[in-house]
Amino acid sequence: MRSSRRSFLGLLVLGAVAPAALAGKEGIPLEVWKGPSCECCNDWIRHVEANGFSVKSHNTGNQEVRARLGLPVRYGSCHTALVAGYAIEGHVPAKEIHRLLRERPDALGLTVPAMPVGTPGMDGPAYRGRKDPYDVLLVRKDGSATVFQSYRS
């Protein structure tokens, strides 16, 4: 337990470092916790890897990590990630994560609650091009949220 806690705290400390300095040749480090057989999570991981992130994946623990980060359950989804000290919950597009890292708001992180069809990872052939409207929310440290980016078309 101590070792994992130390690793988790180390990731939080990395959040103080500029994302560009973190990137290197490998991409920006992003750690994700998900279910072992969740294909939409695996598709989302491929999406962020294709967009400049280097992913370390764990096949368990997203609810525990979400709670540890202080992210309210109402913003929950099928996977939780940590990048540069920010929580990323659910099917957040990589371009919004990059924007978050550029702007560095004082916040817990980003979420796309639930699993809207058309989000990265929920956009495979089985969905036949369907795209539900959704919002990427910026979750503040007090648990409130505002729309960070809206996807309505």
C-alpha positions as CSV (number, residue, x, y, z in Angstrom):
1,M,0.0,0.0,0.0
2,R,2.8,2.4,0.9
3,S,4.5,1.9,-2.5
4,S,1.3,2.6,-4.4
5,R,0.5,5.6,-2.3
6,R,4.1,6.9,-3.0
7,S,3.6,6.4,-6.7
8,F,0.3,8.2,-6.6
9,L,1.8,11.1,-4.8
10,G,4.6,11.2,-7.2
11,L,2.2,11.5,-10.1
12,L,0.5,14.5,-8.3
13,V,4.0,16.1,-7.9
14,L,4.5,15.7,-11.6
15,G,1.5,17.9,-12.1
16,A,3.5,20.8,-11.0
17,V,5.9,20.3,-13.9
18,A,5.1,21.9,-17.3
19,P,3.4,19.3,-19.6
20,A,5.8,20.1,-22.4
21,A,8.7,19.1,-20.1
22,L,6.8,15.8,-19.3
23,A,6.2,14.9,-22.9
24,G,9.7,14.0,-24.3
25,K,9.8,11.5,-27.1
26,E,7.4,9.1,-25.4
27,G,4.4,11.5,-25.1
28,I,2.7,13.1,-22.2
29,P,2.4,10.5,-19.4
30,L,-1.2,9.6,-18.6
31,E,-2.2,6.9,-16.1
32,V,-5.6,5.2,-16.5
33,W,-7.7,2.9,-14.3
34,K,-10.4,0.9,-16.0
35,G,-12.2,-2.5,-16.1
36,P,-10.2,-5.4,-17.5
37,S,-12.5,-6.1,-20.4
38,C,-13.9,-2.7,-21.2
39,E,-13.5,-2.2,-25.0
40,C,-14.7,1.4,-25.0
41,C,-11.9,2.2,-22.4
42,N,-9.4,0.4,-24.6
43,D,-10.6,2.4,-27.6
44,W,-10.3,5.7,-25.6
45,I,-6.7,4.7,-24.7
46,R,-5.9,4.2,-28.3
47,H,-7.4,7.7,-29.0
48,V,-5.2,9.5,-26.5
49,E,-2.1,7.5,-27.5
50,A,-2.7,8.6,-31.1
51,N,-2.9,12.2,-29.8
52,G,0.4,12.5,-28.0
53,F,-0.1,10.7,-24.7
54,S,1.9,7.8,-23.3
55,V,-0.5,5.6,-21.3
56,K,0.1,3.3,-18.3
57,S,-3.1,1.3,-17.8
58,H,-4.5,-0.5,-14.8
59,N,-7.3,-3.0,-15.1
60,T,-8.9,-2.1,-11.8
61,G,-9.5,0.7,-9.4
62,N,-11.1,3.6,-11.2
63,Q,-13.8,4.1,-8.5
64,E,-11.1,4.1,-5.8
65,V,-8.9,6.6,-7.7
66,R,-11.9,8.8,-8.5
67,A,-12.6,9.0,-4.7
68,R,-9.0,9.6,-3.9
69,L,-8.9,12.5,-6.3
70,G,-12.0,14.0,-4.8
71,L,-14.1,13.7,-8.0
72,P,-17.8,13.5,-7.2
73,V,-19.5,10.3,-8.2
74,R,-22.1,12.3,-10.2
75,Y,-19.3,13.0,-12.8
76,G,-18.3,9.3,-13.0
77,S,-17.8,7.1,-16.1
78,C,-16.1,3.8,-16.9
79,H,-12.5,4.9,-16.5
80,T,-10.5,7.5,-14.5
81,A,-7.1,8.9,-15.6
82,L,-4.5,11.1,-14.1
83,V,-2.4,13.5,-16.2
84,A,-0.1,16.2,-14.8
85,G,-2.1,16.3,-11.6
86,Y,-5.5,16.5,-13.2
87,A,-8.2,13.9,-13.1
88,I,-9.7,12.9,-16.5
89,E,-13.0,11.0,-16.1
90,G,-14.6,9.2,-19.0
91,H,-14.4,9.7,-22.7
92,V,-12.8,13.2,-22.8
93,P,-11.4,14.1,-26.2
94,A,-7.6,14.4,-26.3
95,K,-7.8,17.9,-27.7
96,E,-9.6,19.0,-24.6
97,I,-6.9,17.4,-22.4
98,H,-4.3,19.3,-24.3
99,R,-6.2,22.5,-23.8
100,L,-6.5,21.8,-20.1
101,L,-2.7,21.3,-19.9
102,R,-2.1,24.5,-21.8
103,E,-4.5,26.7,-19.8
104,R,-3.7,25.0,-16.4
105,P,-6.9,26.1,-14.6
106,D,-7.2,25.7,-10.8
107,A,-9.4,22.6,-11.0
108,L,-9.7,18.9,-10.3
109,G,-9.9,18.0,-14.0
110,L,-12.2,17.2,-16.8
111,T,-15.1,14.8,-17.2
112,V,-17.6,13.5,-19.7
113,P,-20.1,11.9,-17.4
114,A,-21.7,8.6,-18.3
115,M,-20.8,7.3,-21.8
116,P,-22.2,9.4,-24.6
117,V,-22.2,7.8,-28.0
118,G,-19.9,9.6,-30.4
119,T,-17.2,10.5,-27.8
120,P,-13.7,9.1,-28.3
121,G,-14.0,5.4,-27.5
122,M,-17.7,5.4,-28.0
123,D,-17.5,6.0,-31.7
124,G,-16.7,2.7,-33.3
125,P,-18.5,1.0,-36.2
126,A,-21.2,-0.5,-33.9
127,Y,-22.6,3.0,-33.4
128,R,-23.0,3.6,-37.1
129,G,-21.8,7.2,-37.0
130,R,-24.3,8.2,-34.3
131,K,-23.2,11.2,-32.2
132,D,-25.1,12.2,-29.2
133,P,-24.6,15.8,-27.9
134,Y,-22.4,16.1,-24.8
135,D,-20.4,18.5,-22.7
136,V,-16.9,18.2,-21.4
137,L,-17.1,19.6,-17.9
138,L,-14.3,21.3,-15.9
139,V,-14.7,20.1,-12.3
140,R,-13.6,22.6,-9.8
141,K,-11.9,21.7,-6.5
142,D,-15.2,22.5,-4.6
143,G,-17.0,19.8,-6.7
144,S,-18.9,22.3,-8.9
145,A,-18.5,22.1,-12.7
146,T,-18.8,24.3,-15.7
147,V,-18.9,23.5,-19.4
148,F,-15.3,23.4,-20.7
149,Q,-16.3,22.5,-24.2
150,S,-19.7,21.6,-25.7
151,Y,-20.2,19.1,-28.5
152,R,-23.6,19.7,-29.9
153,S,-23.5,19.0,-33.7
